[in-house]
Amino acid sequence: MLPIRNISSVRELARLALRIASLWIAGMLGLATALADPLPLRIGLTPIIAYDRVALTEDLRKYIESKLGRRVEFVRRDSYRQAIDLLAQDQLDCAWVSVYPYVYLQHHYNLRLLATPVYRGRPFFRGYLIVPAEDTATGSLLQLEGKVFAFADLYSFTGYLLPRYELHEAGKDAASFFAKTFFTRGHKRVVQAVASGLADGGYVDSYIWDTLAATEPQLAAKTRVVEMSALHGFPPLVAGRKMSSRDFADVRRILLEMSSDPEGKRLLGRLSLDGFVAGDPAWYAEAARMMRVMGDI
Amino acid sequence: MNPLDLSFRHKIPLWGSVLVILTALAVSATLMFQTYNELEEDLVIDSDTLARALIPNLFSALLQGDVWWAYETVSTPQREWAGKELPNKAENIIVLDNDLRVFVSAQPRAVRIQTALRDIGPEYAAVTERIGSAGISDKSAFGVPGSSHLFIVRPIVREEQQLGHLVIVLTKASFMPRFFEIARYGVVAGAVILCILLPFNWYWGQRMALPLVQLAQRMRDIGKQLPEELDPALYSHRDELGSLFNTYNKMLTDLKAKEELERQVVQSDRLAALGQLAAGVAHEINNPLGGMLMAIDTLKNQGVADPRTAKTIALLERGLGQIKDTVGALLVEAKLKSRNLTPNDIEDVLVLILPQVRRKTLHLEWQSDIAGDVALPATLVRQVLINLLLNAVHAAAQQGQVSCHIRLVDGAMHIAVANDGKILTTEQMSHLFEPFSPLSDDGHGLGLWVSYQITRQLDGDITASRKAGRMHFDVRLPIGEGSA
């Protein structure tokens, strides 16, 4: 009859079946691992762009995701310090931050510049001193002595460092110069604070104010720009230490090619930007100098 | 004219109307006052709920000195209210630190941060006093005299650590549109109620007043004449007014009875005087008359040759005879001794009267209780009965009705004769029993006079009345003791 009657043959058969089963299980596990998403690319967002415009940022995320062929996750943080910490702790691949965090991160962690946005044809922006629209008398920051002043963020360049530096240059100390200061954790909120009359003045990012002037003119119209600072490098995207060079190259390429891609162009239009360039650390040297003067780095 | 002197017809409805309107006004005012208080209370409750919701965030914001956080916290409800007419909309929300300085306000332009509360304005100075003196430990809602604002103050406290106060400033005017809307409904409802109550009150007032007014009118007239009775249908209830009606009608009946009695007394006095006069005259005439008749008799017996004299004597005799008849009729002599009345006497009268009844084809209703002798003078009773029956037959219409009932009741004989002929007037009735009645077309008009005299002499009475379209003559004759 069949050799299966042989006990040793039966035992072998069982051993074979066990082997096949274990192979199958291993194969299935491997397949599952292969099918699962690789770790998503985590990009930090700070109030430097109007990250509360959820539909716009979601479209941007999808755009990068589709170009990258990998899941992209936006990590929104209200304060620059949190973005700095997340990058320092290698929890983000890259982040779009303000000038101050970039200089800070570059100084302390030697992080690389990923890309710099091009705004109104140039990769630069400036700071605006704004006062309530009904205040037609104030002409400079120094005239706001004894008033209420709104800062954006402890780690904001235009929203905190610039006015401090300007007062410092004039021999004043921001801590005693104003009657009251407070932080709003965002440039748009500085505009809101000044527009509502809560603060008598504030320093904001020109990109934010100009964008608001276009998207929410009734809000921007309640404020008046009194002073404009010199030009500085536009708030850039910074690569974290853990970002692989391939990811770095891919993301930079995607950003740089955005202006030549129809959908990318549309998104840039909604962001009021012209495109991205690789960026040059030298554009931020003046900011770094100011920070050194103020003892921040 | 004093309004209190007005007729009840106007006064009762007017008073009623005034009371109805006053009640409506009082009720409306109370309700509106209540509504106002409730709206204000709702506003305070709403605002306090808001305050309690805001305080945890504000505590943290104050703890961290985070102006922006506090501002976002207090301005969020304001943004929600923007452009809406909500009754619970706060005019401002103010956060004070422990020095009663403005940490933040929802309307930074109106109430600037860092300002001392007392420096904002007079009403805020009063609020400062209130917070400073009372030491507000829990919710406190108050107004400030001369201010259109309500202030809800709550301490910003956690674990008995107080960091400041939250002040919600409310405008009283904010719920006024709602109040006016409710008040308008109230006014419309009040008007509808008045529209129902006022006519009803007017009707009821008139209804109450009318009986009183009529009663008063009749009472006024009593001195001049006897007024009509009040219509019981006018007021049929058994309350004081109803009893007044009954009393009035009873008084009127008594007055009428009294007047009737007086009239009867006057009439019977007059008839008595007439009777005495007639009897006196009759006696005075009777004596010479007897002599004259005797003389004429003697003259005739002697024989008179002269035909002319004989004719004169005959003339005198007839004339004197007529006088005697007349005087005899006037001189009713009841004291004459007569036999007692028997049933045959009644039958005789019936026999006597029947030919005349037949001539007018009358329906005669005859009933007599007399079964034996009655102690009454037969001649006189017959005379009374014949008089009454002849009158009745005479008065009755052709083929009319005449009734005669003779009964013995309570020791008296009652004769009731009625006919359906012409009804006599009150004036005629008052002279009915006088001699030479003008009512008599033929005869000498002494029938009822004689019947009256006979009845009176027999201690009875005779009355005439009008009942149910018939003339009734009722005679009552007390039966003497000598009944057989």
Interface residues (C-beta under 8 A of the other chain):
Chain A: V148 A150 A179 K180 F182 F183 T184 R185 R189 A193 S196 G197 L198
Chain B: G65 D66 V67 W68 Y71 S75 V104 Q107 P108 R109 R112 I113 Q114
